[in-house]
Amino acid sequence: MIISLLTDYGYDDEFVGVCHAVIRSIRPGVPIVDVTHGIARHDVREGAIVLRNSMPYLPVGVHVAVVDPQVGTERRGVAIRCADDRVLVGPDNGLLSLAWERAGGAVEAVDISRSPFRLEPVSATFHGRDLFAPVGARLVAGAELLEAGDPLNVGDLTVLELPTASVDSGVASGHAILIDRYGNVSLNLGHAELLELGVTMGSQVRVVAGGRDREARVVQTFADVAEGELLLYEDAWSSLALAINRGDASTELGIGVDDEVRISPIQ
């Protein structure tokens, strides 16, 4: 069984290495998968979306996620068993909620804030090391979920709410929910909205975002348009996304996370 880590710790400091060391001191030789440590600082929603997107490709195991701007406060730490038997460990701030939905739902949860598995003394600012990593390691080593903390009603877990999309009068309205390092903009729109618009592969669409009005072609991949052209495509996670072939759509269109994006067919 594996243990995975997703954090906003970055790669410059010792935080990730120390978490690895804690896990290996408890469970020597356990495979550790670093999903990413490049989540934007304190960005719970980005962490939640990235974790959700990764879940179908992670084996059954224990998945520790730490994006925790409220570390050291009264917010709970939790461990959650999903319907597909994956276990999630992290702060109860919505970070884990999209992942458990993708894994079939949360079926059992415990509050690990005062877990007997935590390292003492517990730092007020490094729960990744002192709480989440050791709890995850003990669970991957075979401990039962109820040994890790106090039972918690799954209905009391914090759920992250994402913006909703709509289609009205031939216009799909959505929001930018994620921007990757290439400047590609993932939207909370999918294939169903394209069908409702009557848009098919190869169609031209109008894109209004960031105060700018552009045309894009609906294609499968970047090289289906000329270099520098805007395209609308289904990304690796089955969301609609905007990109510029060998360019940066976010910068070119002036789009940031949460910005509204409107798409309509060009007749």
Secondary structure, 3 states (H helix, E strand, C coil): CEEEEEECCCCCCCHHHHHHHHHHHHCCCCCEEEEECCCCCCCHHHHHHHHHHHHHHCCCEEEEEECCCCCCCCCCEEEEEECCCCEEEEECCCCCHHHHHHCCCEEEEEECCCCCCCCCCCCCCCHHHHHHHHHHHHHHCCCCHHHHCEEECHHHCCCCCCCCCEEECCEEEEEEEEECCCCCEEECCCHHHHHHHCCCCCCEEEEEECCEEEEEEECCCHHHCCCCCEEEEECCCCCEEEEECCCCHHHHHCCCCCCEEEEEECC
